[in-house]
Amino acid sequence: MEREMENGTGPKRFPYIELVQATNNFAEEGKLGEGGFGGVYKGFLSDSDQFVAVKKVSRRSVQGKKAYISEVKIISRLRHKNLVQLLGWCHENGDLLLVYEFMANSSLDFHLFGGRTIIPWAVRYNITLGLASALLYLHEESGQYVVHRDIKSSNIMLDSDFNAKLGDFGLARLMDEVLGVRTTGVAGTWGYMAPEYVRTGKATKGTDVFSFGVVALEIACGRRSTEPAEYEGPHVPLVALVWESYGNESLRDVADKELGMEFETKEMECLMTVGLWCAHPDQSRRPSIKQAMQVLNFEAPLPNLPNNVPVPSYDIPADIPRLTPALTGTGAAPSISYSSINIGR
């Protein structure tokens, strides 16, 4: 394992004692969140005079170890303003630790669904563009072909200026343009996974684009991907709800009511339409993230979509639980295990 970790460049190896001191021995009062692989703690590095977020992977989690190695190996090679920066790592005393830049405004889901902060429309649109920029970098500009596999609102962190930074690369995979996926097995969060990924377990750029589309709709509508709608039955997927409004030419009706109609109508309709385009059930009809960005920047016309969802997507289990956002303050709030599925968050 040590050999695998040392092969990365960029992030440094931290002494265990330094991280113990930075987090006050991983004090509960400094805990920012809890994920499937362990807890995340706020810390302060006195030598560099900066706050950090430290992810402590559970010693009992075999899958957490796999995600830990994957995250360091992949993100250590990446540098982009819309990616959470991995500062370093530590593997001592049986603990697996990852050190990230601290995100002052927590995660996107906390603000969209936590009910405490209403993000203004202009900021929401900028967050969407930031996420798209991060994906464009991963898919086309990093010199590698990286598929994230777990794009969702709780993995989109917000800095002090509410700029979006994509985090949690524990499920990310390096891909081969010719051979395609290097590893298979469904791993992700229900409601954000493309239908073909659920069927085959094979991740592609297109499955990331699907997840991006779902997040774009969450940003526009202020609803979770699997949020029940009281007038539409027990559980209506957000994509289906927005597509119905698209067919009825009533997209404004599903805009986030918390905005109080204070948004640019042209941008709102653009964001919802691009969200549907990206979340098209037929992967061959989805755009690349670059094409989606061109439309969001009004450099290309809106796509013409069918009035109804063209093919059925997978069904949502009837017994899904209602979820509330965790108070995460780091770019990595893991809530899924390798080859597993989470629901909603």
N, C-alpha and C positions, 0 to 999 in steps of 0.2 A: 504493500500500500504506500509506503514512504516513497518508493521509486516513482509510482504513478503521480504522486502529488508534486514531487520536486521537478517533474518534467514541465510544469507550467511556468510561465514567465509573467512578471508584473506584480501580482499580490505577494506580500512577504509572509514569512512564517513568524508568528508571534509566540513569545514564551508564554507558557500557561500561566505563570504567576502574574504576568502583566495584565492578562485578561481577567483573572480573579480579582485583582486590585481595581481594575477599571469598572467592574460591575458590582463591587462591594460583595464579592463572593457569591455572585449570581443571586442577589437579594430579591425576594418576591416583590418588594415594593417597586423595583425597577423593571419588572417583567412587562414587556410590551405586548406579548401575545403568546398563544400556544398553538402549535401545529401538529400534524400527524407524526412528525419526526422529532419533536421536542420543542423547547421554549426559545423565545427571543427576548434578549435583555438590553436595556439601555446602559451604555458605558461611557466613560470619559477617559481619554488617553492624555495624560498630563504632559508627556514628552512632545506630542504634536498639538496639544491644546485643542482637541476636537472631540465632539460627541460621536459615538459610533453605536451601531446595533450589532449585537453578538448573537448568532444563532447557535444554540447548543443542541446537537443531535443526540437523541436518546441512545444510551449504550445498548439498549435491548433491541434496537431497530436495525435488522439486517438490511432492509430496503433503504433505510435512512443512510446507511454507509454507502450504498450504491449511488444514491442521489447526491451525497456529499462529494464523492469523487467526481461525478459527472459535472457538478456545478463548478468546482474549482478548475477542472481541465478545460471546460468550455469558456466560462466567463473570463478567465484569466487572459484569454487571447483577444477579448473584445474591448473596444473603447468607443463609446458614443455618449453624447450628452443626454440621451433619453434612455439609458440603461443605468440601473443602480450599480454603483462602482463597488466591486469587491476589493477591500483593502488588504485582506490577508486571511490566514487560516492557522489552525493549531491542532495537532494530534498528539496529545500527551495524557498520561494517566487514564487511558481508556476513553477519554472524551474527544469528540469531534466538534471543532468550533470554526465558525465562519464569521469574519468581521467585515461589516459593510458600512458605507457612509450612512449617517443618520438622516432619516427623512422626517422633517419637522411636522409635516401635515398628514402623516399616516398614509392610509390607503384610500383609493377612490371609493371603494364600497362603503367605507365608514361614513363618508360625506353624502353619498347618494342615498344610502339606505339607513344610516344611523339616525337621521332626523334632527341632527343638531346644527348642521351647517348647510346653507343653500348655496351651491356653487353657481355664480352668475353665468349667463349663457356664453359670453365671450371667452370666459375661462374654460368652460366645458369644450367649446369648439377647439381651443388651443390644445387641450389635453388630448383630444382625438387626433389632432395632427401630430402631436408629439409621439403618441403610440404608433401611429402609422410610420413615422420616421424611424422609430426603433426597429420595426418589422422590416422596413425596406433595407436597413443596414444588415440585419441578420440574414435576410434572404438573398440580397444581391450585392451589397457593398462591402462586406467585411472580409472578403477574400476567402470565405468559407461558405458553406451552405448549412445554416443552422435553423432547425425547426424547434420552436420553443415548447410546443405541446401542451401548455397550460396557461394560455392567455385568458385572463378573467379579471374582473374589477378589483378583487382583493390582491392581485399580484401587480397592480399598477400603483406605484407609490407616488407621492406628491411632495416636492421639496418646499422650501419656505415661500417660494413664489408661485406655488401650485403648478409647477411644470411637471409633466408626466415622466416617470422613469419606470421602465419595465424591469421587474425583478423575478426572483425564484426560478433559477435555471436547473433545478434538481431533476426535472424530467426532460430537459432539452437534449437533443441529439444532433450530432454531426451527420449530415447526409451526403450521399454521393449523387451528383447530377445524373449519372448514367445508370448506376445500379439501384439508385433510390434509397429506401430506408435501410439502415444498418441494423436496427433492432426493431422488433415488432412487439405487440402486446398493448392492449388498451390501457392507457393511464391518463387520467385527466379529471375533469369536473363535469358532471352531467349538466346539460343545458348549454354548454359551450362547445361540445364535441360535434364535429361534422358527422352526418349520417354514415358516410362511407368509412369513416374512421371507426365508428362503433361496429360496423359489419366486418371490417377486415383487420383492424388493429394496425393499419399502416398509416403513419403520419407523413404529411407532405406540406409544402408551402400552402397549398389550398386548404388544408385543415386549420392552419394558423389563420388564414384569411377569414374562414368561417367564424372562428372565435372572435376575431377583430370585429366582424360585422355584428355579432351579438352584443359585444361591449359597446359599440357605437349606438345601438338601439337603447341599451340601458342608460347611457349618458343622455340621450334625447328624451327618453320617456320617464326616467326616474323609477323604473320598475326592474325587478330582478328577471333574469332570463327565464325562470320558472315561477314567477310570481303569480299566484291565483288572482283572477279578475272576478269580482263579485257578480258581474252581470254576464259573464261568459262561461259559467260552469266552474267546477272545482279547481281545475288546473289548466290554464291556457298558456302555452309557450309564447313568450314575447314575440318571437318571429311571426307566428301565426296571427297574433293580435294586430301587429303593425301592418302585416300584409293585407289583412282585411280592410284596414283603414286606407291603405294605398289604393286598393281596388275601388273603394267608395269615394276616392278623392277627398278624404277627410283626415289627412295626416295630423293636422293641427289638434284634432280631438284627442290624440294619444300623447301629445307633448306633456312633459312633466308639469303638473298643475302647481307645483311649488314655485315655478318660475313666474307664475301670475301673468302669463302671456308676454312677459318681458324678454323677447328674443327676436332675432332677425328671421322672419318667416322664410326667406330664401335659403338661409343657412340651415334652418331646422328641417325643411323639406329635403334639402340636399343630403344632410346627415342621415336622415331616416332612409332615403332612397339608396344611398350608398351602403348603409347597414344591411338592407334587404338584399342588395346585389351581392355583397360579400357572403351573406348567410344563405345564398341560393342552395337548395337541397341538391341540385345537380352540379357537381364539382366542375364540369366542363363549361358551365355558364358563369362561373365566378370570375372576377377580375384578378389580376395580380395586385399586390399591394401598391405598386407604382401607379397602375391605372386608377385605383381607388383614390390615391392622393391627388392625381391630376384633376379629378372631378371635385374633390373637396376643396381644392385651391381654385376652382372655377377656371381651370385651364382646358377642360374638356366638357362636353355636354353631359347632362344626366342620361343614364341608360334607360331604355324602354323595357320595363318589366311586365310580365303577365299580371292580370288583375287578381289572379288567385295563385296560391302556392302551387307550383307546377306538379310536384310529386310529394307524397307524404314523407315526412321525416319520422324519426323514431318516436315511439310513444313515451310519455313521462310516467313513471310508476305512480300509482294512485296514492301510495302511502308515503310520499316524500314529506320530510319534516319541514316545518317553518324554521327559517334560519335568521340569525341576527349577526351583524358584522362584528368581528373581533377588533379590539383596539391594537392593531399592529403598527409598529413604528419603524419597520425595516423593510428592505426590499425582498426579504425572503420570509414568507409566512406559510410554510408548507402545510397543506392539508390533505395530501394525497400520498398514497404509496405507489411504488412501481407496480405496474400491471394491476391497478385498482381504479375504481371510479368513485368520485365524490359527487354529491348532489348539491347544486346551487352555488356553493362557495368553494 
